[in-house]
Amino acid sequence: MPPITPSSTAKIPKLKVRVDDLTHAGVKIFFNSVDPKEVLLRAIDASVRWLYTPETVPTRYIECSVFIEPMGAEHE
């Protein structure tokens, strides 16, 4: 996919990713497969385009965070 250019009406917040366990095997797979910045920018852009008009788009938000943590039987 081409890089996203966020709509001009959306203010881009600080983008954060938190990884709870860097030693988990899935972390390497995730970062080799996904560009978190690109995914978050696309999600913000889609949310702005689908949920708001230029007049109603939020302007007072600080950050958008993604939390990566193990799940399933391995997590217990």
GUDREN-946621 format. One record per residue (C-alpha): z negated, y, x. Coordinates in Angstrom, 1 decimal, always signed. Example, Ala and Ser with C-alpha at 12.3 -4.5 7.8 and 13.67 -1.06 7.14 Angstrom:
((-7.8,-4.5,+12.3))
((-7.1,-1.1,+13.7))
END
This chain:
((+0.0,+0.0,+0.0))
((+0.7,+3.5,+1.2))
((-2.4,+5.7,+2.1))
((-3.9,+7.5,-0.9))
((-3.7,+11.2,-1.3))
((-6.5,+12.1,-3.7))
((-5.6,+14.3,-6.6))
((-6.1,+18.0,-5.8))
((-8.6,+18.4,-8.7))
((-11.0,+15.8,-7.3))
((-13.6,+16.8,-4.7))
((-14.0,+13.9,-2.3))
((-17.7,+13.0,-1.8))
((-19.3,+11.6,+1.4))
((-18.2,+7.9,+1.5))
((-20.9,+5.4,+2.6))
((-20.8,+1.6,+3.2))
((-24.1,-0.3,+3.8))
((-24.0,-3.8,+5.2))
((-27.2,-5.8,+4.7))
((-26.5,-8.6,+7.2))
((-23.9,-8.0,+10.0))
((-24.4,-11.6,+11.1))
((-23.1,-13.1,+7.8))
((-19.7,-14.8,+8.2))
((-18.3,-12.9,+5.2))
((-18.7,-9.5,+6.9))
((-16.0,-10.1,+9.4))
((-13.6,-11.4,+6.7))
((-14.4,-8.4,+4.5))
((-13.7,-5.8,+7.2))
((-10.6,-7.6,+8.4))
((-9.2,-7.6,+4.8))
((-10.4,-4.4,+3.3))
((-10.4,-0.8,+4.5))
((-13.5,+0.5,+2.6))
((-12.4,+4.2,+3.0))
((-9.0,+3.5,+1.4))
((-10.6,+1.4,-1.4))
((-13.1,+4.1,-2.3))
((-10.5,+6.8,-2.2))
((-8.3,+4.8,-4.6))
((-11.2,+4.2,-6.9))
((-12.2,+7.8,-7.0))
((-8.6,+8.9,-7.6))
((-8.1,+6.3,-10.4))
((-11.4,+7.4,-12.0))
((-10.4,+11.0,-12.0))
((-7.0,+10.4,-13.3))
((-8.1,+8.0,-16.1))
((-11.4,+9.4,-17.2))
((-11.1,+13.2,-16.8))
((-8.8,+16.2,-17.3))
((-8.6,+18.9,-14.6))
((-11.0,+20.9,-16.7))
((-13.7,+18.1,-17.0))
((-13.6,+16.4,-13.6))
((-17.0,+16.4,-12.0))
((-17.6,+18.8,-9.2))
((-21.2,+18.2,-8.3))
((-21.5,+14.8,-6.7))
((-22.7,+14.1,-3.2))
((-21.7,+10.5,-2.2))
((-20.0,+7.3,-3.2))
((-21.6,+4.1,-1.8))
((-20.7,+0.5,-1.4))
((-23.3,-2.1,-0.7))
((-22.3,-5.3,+1.0))
((-24.8,-8.2,+0.8))
((-24.7,-12.0,+0.7))
((-24.8,-13.6,-2.7))
((-25.1,-17.1,-4.1))
((-27.1,-20.1,-2.8))
((-26.9,-18.9,+0.8))
((-28.7,-15.7,-0.2))
((-31.8,-17.5,-1.6))
END
